[in-house]
């Protein structure tokens, strides 16, 4: 529907919308995150939900203790190689549609611990990440900004057509392989279905 | 009791024990006792049970990797070169074999004294990496000896439950050793920027 016509109609007290807009409006204002924290970023995430920053204003105050009831995974903190399989498993247990915010330097790249033998160099190696936030740790405002970015992303999703999101495409996976503990590290080292391999990006 | 007194008592009362003082040159001057690896357990029992020492608490166990190192010496010798005597410099290289070292920090809660720092060396850092476990003497050493086993590969004889504690079962490396290298394709981003035009 034409935006100008909608504005014109609303001036006359007529509210017009599409089912898609209504549906996405409902979805974006009831994103329930998973109660799940890995390190110091989790403290900042908790602060974001409390009275001072009040994530409840965005409809995301109900942190769910079960992945079965959660829509959003906030990967808040360093993902060690020993923890990575559990993070992927939790993601797999969440029902579609599901979203991931990688919060902080560690979750997006390994951060200050990147050179450690025990640290995963970014959770996007195994699961698709919707919003990355840098920071060590990011301030609550940054997490709120990431959350609003995610809301914009949700409201821009089309329910039909080729550009519809993953959860509406039957043939696309909603679960991703859980890495296994190998002799020298995780096997495989990344999931090439999800990860933008920098070597391949450079090769074009 | 000073460290020197402890050392001479150990040599007197623990049969066959050889102990030497490792001097710490820093302002803290926290010297330590290097015990030969065959008498670790006996030494520990003595230190814990002696009424004047009563080192009843082991606060910390850690390890150090000393890799093989090369020392070069230059020796000046006189040699006859083409019928003329000349002073020639020769460099001599000697390889000093490395070892793994384990460090224990002991305190006496009864005497309010400490720390007494114990060190022990393995024979080398490849095939003979066994040391006596001190967990039977101080229970608090259990997890920290497991950590030294996990990250440095020191095998503690007499440990009740010697398994990896931080890395997973099936991991074969010892990441805190000086010569540890992570898998080459672990850091793909670094690989991408360090290989221009790849």
Interface residues (C-beta under 8 A of the other chain):
Chain A: X82 X109 X114 X115 X117 X118 X121 X181 X182 X183 X184 X185 X189 X190 X197 X198 X199 X201 X202 X203
Chain B: X166 X167 X168 X169 X170 X171 X172 X173 X175 X180 X182 X183 X185 X186 X187 X188 X189 X191 X192 X193 X195 X198
